[in-house]
Structures are given as C-alpha cells and as structure tokens.
C-alpha cells in the first residue's frame, strides 16, 4: 500500500519531535501559570508517568501499524518514540525524587523496596536504560542486528512493569478504569506480535523480520 505523501515529507519527523515535546511544554506552562491544580507536585509526577506509558504504547504500535497498512516509512519514527518513552520515564522518576523525596538519595533508596509500585516502576526505568543507550546506528553495528533486536525486546517487559506500576498506584483509590484501557491496549499490541510470529512459523510461510 502506498503511504500518504505527508508521511514521506521531510518535515514529518521534525514535526513529530515537536509533538512529542508538547506534553512537557504544557506542563511547563501549567506550572508557570499556576494551573496544575491544588497539588502541582502530584500533577507533575503523575502526568509524566502517564505520558511514559502512552509513549511506550505508541512505540509498540509502530510495528503493527506498519505491518497492517504497509506504511513502512513510519519505522523511522520508532527510535525517536522509544527515546521519548525513556525521556518521560526519566522525568517521572526525577519528579518523584525531587518533589516527593527532596532529592534525599538515602531516603529514596530506602523507600523503593518498601513500596511495590515504586519498585516495579524503578525496574521498568532500569530496563529502558540499555534500550536508550543502544538506540543509535553504531550500537546496532557493534551488537549485531540479532543481539540488538533481542536486547530491545526488553521494551515488552518495561511496558508490562509500567502497567503493573500504574495498577498498584491506582489500587489505593480503587480506580481501575484507565488501567483497564491500558491493559487491553497492551494486550493487543503484544498479542499481535505473538500471533504474527505463530503465523509466520506455519508450514509454507517464509520467516520474515517483524
């Protein structure tokens, strides 16, 4: 299927970059204009966490969308989207460490194992670190395509841990509506990959890179 012309335009990627920064720009504006509600610190922490999970889902959606539509040009956006996932995850942890814990390293390290939702969130961030560190062409060449792809499957574990982090965070208020939406979406994104790999392994089908 021929992709739309705008998808191939040279301005598409810079525009996507600016769109990815829009949530952060809105948070900066909200903080400057005192529009983050009664608890600005909580708003900053939760908003950056929400956007981390959203960007992880968007990144995982690139491959299924490409395979269904035939718009292979969007594959060039996946790396940027993955890096923004890590960027917002890092902002989320930084906001927690600064606004909630006062950058007290000893207190942060003591608090992480005590609260399961913080522990799994921290693990998700740690798993994203090697993905961000190897998201450039030289790393792909150094690792080899097969090992690089295997390493970047850690994204699946990161999004599942992120979902668990979100679930435990919302469990305190018994508010699971949004959690259920993310759970269904992530199940579809990961289920598509499982189904496609199963389909490609059927007799008579050539194995292709997904």
C-alpha positions as CSV (number, residue, x, y, z in Angstrom):
1,X,0.0,0.0,0.0
2,X,1.4,3.4,-1.0
3,X,1.8,5.6,2.1
4,X,0.3,9.1,2.1
5,X,2.6,11.8,0.8
6,X,2.7,13.7,4.1
7,X,4.3,10.6,5.7
8,X,7.3,10.9,3.4
9,X,7.7,14.6,3.7
10,X,11.0,15.7,5.2
11,X,9.2,17.9,7.7
12,X,7.2,14.9,9.2
13,X,9.9,13.8,11.6
14,X,10.8,17.2,12.9
15,X,7.0,17.9,13.4
16,X,6.7,14.6,15.3
17,X,9.6,15.6,17.5
18,X,7.8,18.9,18.4
19,X,4.6,17.0,19.1
20,X,6.4,14.7,21.4
21,X,7.6,17.7,23.4
22,X,4.1,19.2,23.6
23,X,3.2,17.4,26.9
24,X,6.3,18.8,28.5
25,X,5.6,22.3,27.2
26,X,2.1,22.1,28.6
27,X,3.4,21.1,32.0
28,X,5.9,23.9,32.0
29,X,3.1,26.3,31.0
30,X,0.8,24.9,33.7
31,X,3.5,25.3,36.4
32,X,4.3,28.9,35.3
33,X,0.6,29.9,35.1
34,X,-0.3,28.1,38.3
35,X,-2.7,25.8,36.5
36,X,-1.6,22.4,37.8
37,X,-4.3,22.2,40.5
38,X,-4.2,22.1,44.2
39,X,-1.2,19.7,44.3
40,X,1.2,20.7,41.5
41,X,3.8,18.2,42.5
42,X,1.5,15.3,42.3
43,X,0.2,16.6,38.9
44,X,3.8,16.7,37.5
45,X,4.7,13.3,38.9
46,X,1.5,11.6,37.6
47,X,1.4,13.4,34.2
48,X,5.0,12.4,33.3
49,X,4.2,8.8,34.4
50,X,1.0,8.8,32.2
51,X,3.0,10.1,29.2
52,X,5.7,7.4,29.8
53,X,3.1,4.7,29.5
54,X,1.4,6.4,26.5
55,X,4.7,6.7,24.6
56,X,5.6,3.1,25.3
57,X,2.2,2.1,23.8
58,X,2.7,4.4,20.8
59,X,6.2,3.0,20.2
60,X,4.9,-0.6,20.4
61,X,2.1,0.3,18.0
62,X,4.5,1.3,15.2
63,X,5.2,-2.3,14.1
64,X,1.6,-3.5,13.9
65,X,0.5,-0.3,12.1
66,X,3.4,-0.7,9.7
67,X,2.5,-4.3,9.0
68,X,-1.2,-3.8,8.6
69,X,-1.0,-0.6,6.5
70,X,2.2,-1.3,4.6
71,X,3.4,2.2,5.6
72,X,7.0,1.1,6.1
73,X,8.2,4.7,6.3
74,X,6.8,5.0,9.9
75,X,9.5,2.6,11.1
76,X,11.9,5.5,11.0
77,X,9.9,7.1,13.8
78,X,10.1,4.2,16.2
79,X,13.6,5.0,17.6
80,X,12.5,8.6,18.4
81,X,9.3,7.5,20.1
82,X,11.2,4.9,22.1
83,X,13.7,7.6,23.3
84,X,10.8,9.9,24.3
85,X,9.4,7.0,26.3
86,X,12.7,6.9,28.2
87,X,12.8,10.7,28.4
88,X,9.4,10.9,30.1
89,X,10.2,7.9,32.3
90,X,13.3,9.7,33.5
91,X,11.3,12.9,34.1
92,X,8.8,10.9,36.0
93,X,11.4,9.4,38.3
94,X,13.2,12.8,38.7
95,X,9.9,14.5,39.6
96,X,9.3,11.8,42.3
97,X,12.9,12.0,43.6
98,X,12.8,15.8,43.7
99,X,9.2,16.8,44.5
100,X,8.3,13.9,46.7
101,X,11.6,12.9,48.3
102,X,13.5,16.2,48.2
103,X,16.4,14.5,46.3
104,X,17.4,12.6,49.5
105,X,19.2,9.7,47.9
106,X,19.3,7.6,51.1
107,X,15.6,8.1,51.6
108,X,14.8,7.3,48.0
109,X,16.9,4.0,48.1
110,X,15.2,3.1,51.4
111,X,11.7,3.9,50.0
112,X,12.0,1.9,46.8
113,X,11.9,-1.6,48.2
114,X,9.2,-0.7,50.8
115,X,6.6,0.3,48.2
116,X,5.9,-2.3,45.4
117,X,4.6,0.2,42.9
118,X,7.8,2.3,43.2
119,X,9.9,-0.8,43.0
120,X,8.4,-2.1,39.7
121,X,8.4,1.4,38.3
122,X,12.1,1.7,39.0
123,X,12.8,-1.7,37.4
124,X,10.9,-0.5,34.3
125,X,13.2,2.5,34.1
126,X,16.3,0.4,34.6
127,X,15.2,-1.9,31.8
128,X,14.7,1.1,29.5
129,X,18.2,2.4,30.2
130,X,20.1,-0.1,27.9
131,X,17.5,0.4,25.2
132,X,18.1,4.2,25.2
133,X,21.9,3.6,25.4
134,X,21.9,1.4,22.3
135,X,19.4,3.4,20.2
136,X,21.9,4.6,17.6
137,X,23.4,3.0,14.5
138,X,26.9,2.4,15.9
139,X,25.4,0.3,18.7
140,X,23.4,-1.8,16.2
141,X,26.6,-2.4,14.3
142,X,28.6,-3.3,17.4
143,X,26.0,-5.7,18.8
144,X,24.8,-7.2,15.5
145,X,21.2,-7.0,14.4
146,X,20.1,-10.2,16.1
147,X,21.5,-9.4,19.5
148,X,20.3,-5.8,19.2
149,X,16.8,-7.0,18.4
150,X,16.9,-9.5,21.3
151,X,18.0,-6.7,23.7
152,X,15.3,-4.4,22.6
153,X,12.6,-6.9,23.4
154,X,13.1,-5.6,27.0
155,X,10.6,-3.0,25.9
156,X,7.9,-5.6,26.4
157,X,9.0,-6.2,30.0
158,X,9.2,-2.4,30.5
159,X,5.6,-1.8,29.4
160,X,4.3,-4.7,31.5
161,X,6.1,-3.4,34.6
162,X,4.9,0.1,33.8
163,X,1.3,-1.2,33.6
164,X,1.8,-3.0,37.0
165,X,3.2,0.2,38.4
166,X,0.1,2.1,37.2
167,X,-2.2,-0.6,38.6
168,X,-0.7,-0.6,42.1
169,X,-0.7,3.2,42.1
170,X,-4.4,3.3,41.3
171,X,-5.3,0.5,43.6
172,X,-5.0,2.8,46.6
173,X,-8.0,4.7,45.3
174,X,-9.7,1.7,43.8
175,X,-9.7,3.4,40.4
176,X,-9.1,0.9,37.7
177,X,-10.9,2.3,34.7
178,X,-7.9,3.8,33.0
179,X,-5.8,0.8,34.0
180,X,-8.2,-1.5,32.2
181,X,-7.9,0.6,29.0
182,X,-4.1,0.4,29.0
183,X,-4.2,-3.3,29.9
184,X,-6.4,-4.1,26.8
185,X,-4.3,-1.9,24.5
186,X,-1.0,-3.5,25.7
187,X,-2.5,-7.0,25.4
188,X,-3.5,-6.2,21.8
189,X,0.0,-4.8,21.0
190,X,1.8,-7.8,22.5
191,X,-0.8,-10.3,21.3
192,X,-0.3,-9.1,17.7
193,X,3.3,-10.0,17.9
194,X,2.7,-13.4,19.4
195,X,0.0,-14.1,16.7
196,X,2.3,-12.9,13.9
197,X,5.2,-15.0,15.0
198,X,2.9,-18.0,15.2
199,X,1.5,-17.3,11.8
200,X,5.0,-16.9,10.2
201,X,6.0,-20.3,11.6
202,X,3.2,-22.2,10.0
203,X,4.3,-24.6,7.2
204,X,4.6,-22.9,3.8
205,X,5.3,-19.4,5.1
206,X,8.7,-17.8,4.9
207,X,10.1,-16.3,8.1
208,X,10.5,-12.6,7.9
209,X,11.7,-10.0,10.4
210,X,8.9,-8.4,12.3
